Amino acid sequence: MVEIVEQELHKLYTLVYVLNKDKTKILLGLKKRGFGKGRWNGFGGKVEKGETIEQGALRELKEESNLDAKNLEKKGVIYFKFEGDPVIMDVHLYTTTDVSGDLIETDEMLPKWYNVSDLPYSSMWPDDPIWHPWFFEGKIFTVKFFFKADLETITGYKHKFASSVSELDAINLDS
Ligand SMILES: Nc1[nH]c(=O)nc2c1ncn2[C@H]1C[C@H](O)[C@@H](COP(=O)(O)OP(=O)(O)OP(=O)(O)O)O1
């Protein structure tokens, strides 16, 4: 009997959540084009060849908002698997309260500060309400979401918490 195993192809992405100093407000951007168009999200994108994940996170934040971040703090890795697509998006999540520069609307994002207690979940990715409580409690985590091809329906997820960022890479969600 031949067992057909779907090959998984991982692609690296970043996602940066900028918070104000007392962490009551978060800066989101309305994605104006491409993947996730029409949804409010943090800033980020694909990691390019030759850059570290953190360099990619800083570059995407700058490109999409014009802000420079000083201290990016890693908070987790979020994996997305879409039905029928061998690509797994590995989204490395960072946060910072330390940004400089003038916030501007760019070709890709319309930025807006939101109260953390009042986020526009109906216009955000449907996984966000699942992992946001962990993020806002300051947890470090890894989670894998399984989506239908409609990019809308979550069919399941599995997650684990880490006690430090250095533990993240060693986490196996399948064990
Ligand atoms: N389900 C989801 N929930 C979430 O909160 N963020 C998600 C998500 N799926 C993807 N993201 C984030 C990760 C990343 O920041 C962004 C997707 O990156 P993009 O496709 O915009 O990459 P690029 O900016 O490199 O794209 P282009 O320049 O358009 O090629 O959306």
The ligand as an SDF file (V2000), in Angstrom:
LIG
                    3D

 31 33  0  0  0  0  0  0  0  0999 V2000
   -4.7260   34.3640   10.1230 N   0  0  0  0  0  0  0  0  0  0  0  0
   -3.9600   35.4080   10.3960 C   0  0  0  0  0  0  0  0  0  0  0  0
   -4.1210   36.1160   11.5320 N   0  0  0  0  0  0  0  0  0  0  0  0
   -3.3520   37.1840   11.8050 C   0  0  0  0  0  0  0  0  0  0  0  0
   -3.5450   37.8070   12.8670 O   0  0  0  0  0  0  0  0  0  0  0  0
   -2.3660   37.6180   10.9740 N   0  0  0  0  0  0  0  0  0  0  0  0
   -2.1850   36.9430    9.8730 C   0  0  0  0  0  0  0  0  0  0  0  0
   -2.9510   35.8260    9.5170 C   0  0  0  0  0  0  0  0  0  0  0  0
   -2.5010   35.3700    8.3070 N   0  0  0  0  0  0  0  0  0  0  0  0
   -1.4970   36.1890    7.9410 C   0  0  0  0  0  0  0  0  0  0  0  0
   -1.2950   37.1330    8.8750 N   0  0  0  0  0  0  0  0  0  0  0  0
   -0.3220   38.2070    8.7780 C   0  0  0  0  0  0  0  0  0  0  0  0
    1.0940   37.7500    8.7110 C   0  0  0  0  0  0  0  0  0  0  0  0
    1.7130   38.8840    7.9250 C   0  0  0  0  0  0  0  0  0  0  0  0
    1.9650   39.9700    8.8010 O   0  0  0  0  0  0  0  0  0  0  0  0
    0.6290   39.2960    6.9510 C   0  0  0  0  0  0  0  0  0  0  0  0
    0.7230   38.6560    5.5910 C   0  0  0  0  0  0  0  0  0  0  0  0
    1.8330   39.1360    4.9490 O   0  0  0  0  0  0  0  0  0  0  0  0
    1.7220   39.7150    3.4530 P   0  0  0  0  0  0  0  0  0  0  0  0
    1.1250   38.6760    2.5720 O   0  0  0  0  0  0  0  0  0  0  0  0
    1.0900   41.0440    3.5060 O   0  0  0  0  0  0  0  0  0  0  0  0
    3.2450   39.8300    3.1300 O   0  0  0  0  0  0  0  0  0  0  0  0
    3.9810   40.9570    2.2990 P   0  0  0  0  0  0  0  0  0  0  0  0
    3.7200   42.3100    2.9210 O   0  0  0  0  0  0  0  0  0  0  0  0
    5.4010   40.5060    2.2100 O   0  0  0  0  0  0  0  0  0  0  0  0
    3.2010   40.8210    0.9590 O   0  0  0  0  0  0  0  0  0  0  0  0
    3.3520   41.5410   -0.4470 P   0  0  0  0  0  0  0  0  0  0  0  0
    4.2760   42.7000   -0.2540 O   0  0  0  0  0  0  0  0  0  0  0  0
    1.9130   41.9200   -0.7460 O   0  0  0  0  0  0  0  0  0  0  0  0
    3.8730   40.4190   -1.3020 O   0  0  0  0  0  0  0  0  0  0  0  0
   -0.5840   38.9040    7.5600 O   0  0  0  0  0  0  0  0  0  0  0  0
  1  2  1  0
  2  3  1  0
  2  8  2  0
  3  4  1  0
  4  5  2  0
  4  6  1  0
  6  7  2  0
  7  8  1  0
  7 11  1  0
  8  9  1  0
  9 10  2  0
 10 11  1  0
 11 12  1  0
 12 13  1  0
 12 31  1  0
 13 14  1  0
 14 15  1  0
 14 16  1  0
 16 17  1  0
 16 31  1  0
 17 18  1  0
 18 19  1  0
 19 20  2  0
 19 21  1  0
 19 22  1  0
 22 23  1  0
 23 24  2  0
 23 25  1  0
 23 26  1  0
 26 27  1  0
 27 28  2  0
 27 29  1  0
 27 30  1  0
M  END
$$$$
